[in-house]
Amino acid sequence: MVGPFVERAVAPSIWDAGHRRTTIGLLTLVTLVAFEAMAVGTAMPSAVAELDGVAWYAWPFSAFLITSVVGMVVGGEVGDRRSPRPGVLAGVLVFATGLLIAGVAQHMAVLVLGRAVQGLGAGVVIVLLYVIAGQAYSSELRPRLFGAFAAGWVLPALIGPLAAGLVTTHLGWRGVFLCLLPLVAAGLALLLGAGRDEPVEREPAAEARRSNAPWALLAGAGIAALQYAAQRLDAAAVLLALGGVLALAAGLRRLLPRGTVRARPGIPAVIASRGLLAGAFFGMDALLPFILTEQHGWSATTAGLPLTAGAVGWVVAAQLQGRRADVPRQRVLRAGFLLLALGLVATATSAVPALGGWPAYLTWFIAGVGMGLGMPSVGVLLLDQSPEAERGANSAAFQISDVTASALCVGLSGVLVAGAADGGGALLPAVLAAVAVLTVPALLGARVAGRTVPPGQEASAAATTLAAT
């Protein structure tokens, strides 16, 4: 008989004594990397003006993007071949070195170098944080952890531009880079002091496997070329775009699991889903402020507020899905895709002249809710299905899918509306075309969601979910 004074078992939590330091360390690093990515756009005009580098304006962004893809691949290889925590230490030190180089730059070339170093470190860190999450947290805790990750990524979007603007105004643009250094050190100390990695069996062949970093560099250069082509919109852009497509295709063929493009059941479908989510959402997220300023004359500050509504919806939904670990992740993912598609279609009303753009607050909140359900779910599905010795490579492919799809969809949506804006044509038809194009991956994702768990694993996944409750 159980006595009345027997202490009840406490349910595990990402904030319990065994996980608290790791959780805080992970979230600190995620938030700082995200904040730097959001803040640099605010500081860059001041940096360009001081360093007389208008002709270099796009290079700090492209340099970060290219090297971050390389860093993701390197991080995945480190995670699979060695212990992830020393790799995080190296990645954070590289990221901090990039912050320091950018913060003391006296020429735009040095600033570009600093951004490239930051991108390399950030790519390594983000992938290895997923590997650590797979080791340190059980399957039942991962929905809550990825809900917290979502807040770590999205909250900087709410406060990053404002905070960076204040720092730039009072301390100068260099402060945006240099003020992060002590915070990065604090997050790293918490993470490294939280515990040790569990030993993982490594296949001898994995140690001898050649690095895919050169293919990552090729893919990153392809993405950058496509972005430049979208900005130029002239005869040279055609050749630039063709070269970018060839480079990207060659790189991705080596970097993504076989069957990703066809969304083969299992990990390939999970990685494809991440790209479909990111491409559909960020393609319109980048376009929405332009629509509101161009069509309705909103100020730059006001036009950014609907994006805040989307961020709020994302954070709220991410926290809610974390409380329902009993619901199969593929169902939550499908709901996220459908809500994202609904939000995208409804956001077309933001370009209707008679409505003044005001529906964007509600419609982009709905799209944000879809992302808050979908993004944590694909993260959980990835770790649940990845063998320990392959978590690094799969996490790298996961992030590369996100970056690639986002860049392509942002560029494509920009091209669709640029002609109407430059030529004085009606913006509404161009926006409708962009919405139609971006809704396709969201609807396709709703279909792919059912393939993220292979048929033979559905029963075991359901049993695991039941045991967790």
N, C-alpha and C positions, 0 to 999 in steps of 0.2 A: 504494500500500500504506500502511496506517495503521501508524505506528511504535508501539512498545510504550510510549513515554513521552508519547504524545498524551493530554492530559487529557480525561477523560470529561465529557460534559455533565451538569450537576447538575440533577435534576428540580426544577421550581419548587415552592415551598412557601409557605404563608401566613406562615412565620417566616423566609424568606430575606431577604437584604439589601434587596431591592426592596419587600418588603411588611411587614417587621417593625414599623416605627413605625406604619404605618397599622393593622395588626392590633391592636397594643397600645392605640392610641388608641380604636379602635372598641370593643374589649372593655371598656376602662375606663369609657367612657360608658354602654354597655349595662348593665354591672354596677352602676354607681352609680344609674342611674334605677331599675333593678329593686330594689336594696337600699332605696332611699327608699320605694318602693311597699310593700315588705314590712315595713319598720320602723315606718311611721307608725301602724299598728294597735297596736303595742306602746306607743308613746309617747302615743297619744291619750287614754287614761283619765287619765293624770297631767295632761295639758294641760287637759282639761275640768274636772278638779277645781280646778286653780289659777285658771282663768279663769272659774269658775262658769258653765259653758256646757253643762250636761247637755241642755238643750232643743235645742242646736245640734249634738248629737253626730254625726248622720249627714251634716251639710252639708259638712264638709271632704272627705269621700270623694266625695260627689256632685259638688261643685264641680270636683274634679280630673278626674272622669270626663267631665263635660260639656265642659270646656275642652280636654281631651286630644283629643277627637274633632275639635274645631275646629282644634287644632294639627296634627293628622294631615293634614287637607285643605290647610291653609296650607303645610305642609311639602312635600306632593306638588306643589302649584302652583309653589312656589319651585324645586323640583328640576327641573321640566320647562321652566320659563321662564328660569331663571338658573343660575348655578353653585351646586352644593350646599354646598361648604365654607363660604362666607360665611353661608349659611342656617343651617348647623350652629352657627357662631359666634353668630348672633343667637339661635337656640333655646337654646343653653347659657346665654347671658347672661340670657335671660328665666327659665329654670329656676333659675339661681343667685339671681336677684332674688327669686323666689318663696320659695326657701329662707331668704333673709335676712329677708323680711317675716314669714314664719311663725316664725322663730327669735326675733324681737324683739317678737312680738305681745303686747299687754297686754289685748286683748279678743278674744272668739271671732270677732267679725265680721272682725277683721284677720287672724286665723288662717285663716279661710275664704278671704279674699282671697289670702293667700299660697299656699294650696293651689290656688286657681284659676290663679294665675300659673304655678305649677309645672307644672300639667297642660298649659297651653298650650305651654310650652317643651318639655316631655317629648314631646308629640305631634309637634312639629316635628322634634326630634332623631331620634326613632326611625325616622320615615319617611326622612329624609335619609341616615341611616346605611345604609339599604338601597340608596339611589341610589348612594352612594359605593362600596358593595360591588359593585354592578353594573359600575361604571367601572373599579375598581382590580384586580379579580380575574377571571381567566379562568373559563370554565365548569368546567374540571376541578378548580379550587381551591375552588369554592363549596361543595361538600359538606363539606369540612373547615372552611371558615369558618363555616358555619351550625352545624356541630357545636360549634365554639368559642362561637358565640352562645348555643347552648343551655346551655352551662355558665355563661355570663355571666348568663343569666336564672334558672337553677335554683339555683345555689350560694347566692345571697342568701336563697333560701327555707330553706336549711339553717342558715345562720348569722345571717341578718338579725334574727329575733326575739330570739335570745340576745344578740347584740351590742347591739341597741337597748335591751334590758332592762338590760344593764350600763351603757350610757351614761346611760340615764334615771336609774338608781339613783345613779350617782356624779357625773354632771354636770348632771342635770336633763333634762326632756324637750326643752328648747331645743337641747341638744347634738346630738340626732338630726338636726336640720336644719343647724345651723351647722357641725358637724364635717365635713360633706361638701363644703363650699365649696372648700378647698384641693385636695381630690382631683379635683373637677370641673375645676378650672383645669389640673391636671396632665394629665388625659386630653385636654382640648381642645388643649393645647400640642403634645402628641405627634401628634394627628391633623392639625392644621393645618400642622405642620412636616414632614409626611411626603411631601408632593408637591403637584402642582397637578392640577386637573381637566383631563381631555381636552375639547377643544372639541366641542360637540354641535350639529348642525344643528337650529335651531328653526323651526317653521313660523310665518310672520307672524301667522296667525290665532290661534295660541296666546297671543300677547301681549295680544290684544284680548279674549280670552275672559273672561267674567265669573267672579268668584270664587264657589266653592260654600260658602264659610265660613258664610253664613247658614243654609244647609240642614244643615250639620254641627251648628250650634248647635241647630237644631230637632230633629235626630236625638238629640243628646246629652240634651236636655231630655226627650225621649220615653223614653229609657232610664231616666233618673232617676225619672220618674213611675211607670214600671212597677215599679221597685225599691221605691218608697214604697208602692205599692199592695200588693205582696207582703208588706210588713211590717205593714200595718194590718189586713188581713183583716176589714174591716167594710163597711157599706153605701157609705160614701164611696169605698172602694177601687175599687168597680166603675166609677164615673165617672172616677176618676183613671187606672185601667188603660185605659179606652176612649180617653181623651185621649192617653195615652202611646202606644198602638198607632197612632193616627192620625198623631201627630207623627213617630213613628219611621218609619212606612211612607212618609210624604211625603218625609222627609229621605233615606232610603236609596235611594229611587227615583232621586235625582239623584247620589248618592255612589258607588253600585256600578255596575259595567259592566252593560249590558243582557244579560240571559240568566243572571245569577248565580243567581237563585232556581231556575231550571230546570237549572242546571249545564251550560250549553252548552259544547261542547268547546273547550278552550283556556284562556285567562285566566279567563273566568267560572267554569269548573269548578275552577281552582286556588284562586280566592278563596273559592268555596263550600266547598272542602275545608278551608281554614284555619278557617272558622267551625264546620264540623262537628267538627273535631278539638277545638277549644277548648271548644265548648259541651258536648260529651259528657264530656270529662275534668274541667273545672272545676266542672261541675254536681255531680259526685260528690265532687270534692276538697273542696268547701265543706261537703258534707253528712257526710262520713265522721267527723270528730271529734265531731259532734253525736250520731251513732248510737252511738259508743263510750261517750260520757259518759252519754247518756240510757238506753241499754239495758243497759249493763254496769257503769256506775258508775266508769269510768276517770277519773283526774284529767285536767285540761286539758293538762298537760305530756305525760303518757303517751299521750293520745288523738292528739296531734300526731305521734307517732313513725311511724305507718304512712305519713303524708305524706312523711316523710323517706325512707322506703323507695321511694316512688314517684319522688321527686326523684333518688335514686341510680340507679334504673333508667333514667330519662330521660337523665341525663348519660352513663352507660355506653353506651347504645344510640346516642346521638348521636355519640360518638367512633367507634364501630364502623362506622356508616354512612359516616362521612367517609373511611374507608380503602377503601371499595368504590365509587369513582367509576365503575367499569365496569358496575355494575348499573343498569339503567334506573330513573330516579327514580319513575316511576309504579308500578313493581313494589314498590319499597321503601315507598312511601306506602300501597299496598294492604295490605302485611304489617303496617304500623303500625296501620291501622284495625282489622284483624282481631284483633291482639293487644290493642288497646284494648277492643274489644267483649268479648273473653274476660275481661279483667281486670274490666270492669264487671259482667258476669254473675256472676263468681266472688265479687265483693265483696259480693253480696247475703248471703253466708254470715256476714258480720260482724254481721248483725242477729239471727242465730239464737241464742237464749238459751243453749242447751247448749254452744255452741262458745266462748263467752266473748270473742268478737271477735278472737281471735288469728289467724285466716286472713287478716285484712286486711293483715298485713305482706307476705305473698307475693302476694296478689291485686293489691294496689296497686303492687307492684314490677312486675308484668306489665303493668299499665296504663301505668306510667311508661316501660317499654321501648317500648310502642306509640307513645307521644308522642315518644320520642327518635328513632324511625325516621321518624315522620310529619312533625313540625314542620320539621326541616331540609330534608326533601324538597320540601315545598310552597314553601319559600323559594327553593330552587334552580330549581324549575319556573317560579316567577314571574319571576325575573331572566332565565332562558334564553329566555323567550318574549316579554318586554317590549321593544319598540323603545326605544332610548335616550331619545327625546323623550317617552316615555309611562311611564317607570319611576316617576316621582314619583307620578302619579295612580294607577297600579296598586298601588304600595306603600302608598299611603294607603288605598285600598279594601281591601287585604289586612289592614291593622291594624284598620280599622273593622269588618270582618267578624268578626275575633277578639273585639273588645271587645263588640260587639252580641250575638253568640251566647253568649258567656260570661255576660253579665249576664242574658240571658233564661233560660238553663238553670239558673243559680244560683237565680234567683227562682222558677222553676217547681218545682224540686226542693224548695226550702224550703217552698213552699205545700203540696206533697203530704204532707210529714211534719209540718207544723206543727199540722194539725188533730188528728192522732193524739196528739201530745205534749200539746197544750193540753186536749184532751177526755179524756185518760186512756185512750184506746183503744190497741189493740195496735199497736206500732210496726212489727213485721215486715211486715204487709201493705202499709203505707204505703211502706216502704223498697223492697219488691218492685215496687210501682207506679213509684216514682222510677227504679229501675234499668231497668225495662222502657222507660220513656220515654227515658232517656238512652242506652240501647243502640241505639235506632233511628237517631240520626244517625251512630253509629259504623259500623253495618252499611250504611247508605246511603252513607257515605263510601267504603267498600270497593268499592261499585259505581261511584261517581263517579270514583274514582282512575284508571280506565281512560280517562276522557275528558279528563284534564288535559293530554294531548298530542293535538292534532288528528290525525286519521288520515293526512292528507297529510304531516305532519311526523315521523311515527314513524320512517321510514327514515333521514331526515337526522339525527335524534336518535341513532339507533343508530350511524350512521357517526361522529358526533362522539364518542360514548362509546368506540368502538373506537380512534379516533385518540388519545384521551386515555390509553389504556392502552399 
